[in-house]
Amino acid sequence: MTEKPSEILADDNAILPFQISDTAVRGHVVRLSGAIDEILNAHQFPDAVSVLLGEAACLVAMMGASLKFDGKLIFQAQGDGQAPMVVADYTAGGALRGTATLQSGEITGSGISLFGKGHIVMTIDQGPDMERYQGVTPIEGSSLAEAAISYFDQSEQIPTMVKLAVGRLSSPGEPDRWRAGGIMAQFVPGEGGTRERGEEMLMSEDDQDVWTRAAAFVQTTEDDELLDPSISTETLLYRLFHEDGVRVFDALPVHAECSCNGEKIAAVLGRYSQEDLHDMVENDAIRVTCEFCRKDYLFAPNGERLGEKADTG
Ligand SMILES: [Zn+2]
């Protein structure tokens, strides 16, 4: 792929909500360039892990975009594989971040097998005064997209189709840059419906037709269509759904942003004994690195804050 003029990149780092005609089929397309490049570059994970984390970031962004409150949606995969913990979260307003924990040793697998056996945990966090909602399902399927479909089926009983893609864009004379994209369609009667959680989804024959068709079209989406910056999101949606007609809504911008904060870390350090703090000193300072954005926070041996530095590798 080659670099294209900037006006064609206008829908990068954004989530576009859509609806098939006036049906109950709604969805989101996410296209990420700089935001995902920043997140993945901070970690320098092996490529297979970067791809999986990028997919998780796309998924949580699309799911989080439908949140109707000032909260955070957290995706966690917890397994026994080579990447036993992969976390991505999206905060209303478009802040996205992610990280992974790796087992020691070379990464030999790829895709969802890196999780191993375990669970997907989705958490809605609306702040310390609100109860957290958590959905937990086993990790199933041969891709993260399939695992997400299974999550919605088991945890929310919402018919869902998802495609996710992560790749590198090469430009002559420049370092490769990560890109990621995803499309998710769901059958959601009445904008979430009045259905009780767990209640059987009732679909008329027409509903069934429109959903089956929409899901099949989403499934045909190629990685290139999600990643190629010369294909606009509107073009992609038109290609997929022009027969039924598709409406798009206002795009939601997405950016890489971490909620880590030096004062919080200082408060945590303040609970350690002088002796424990002393054991953490290296080169006359205590360095705490954020596991999400890799930013370093520096503290004096007595726990006093010295400052912060962007990723120093
Ligand atoms: Zn951070």
Residues whose N, C-alpha, C, O or C-beta is under 5 A from the ligand:
A	BS01	ZN	C258 C260 C290 F292 C293 R294
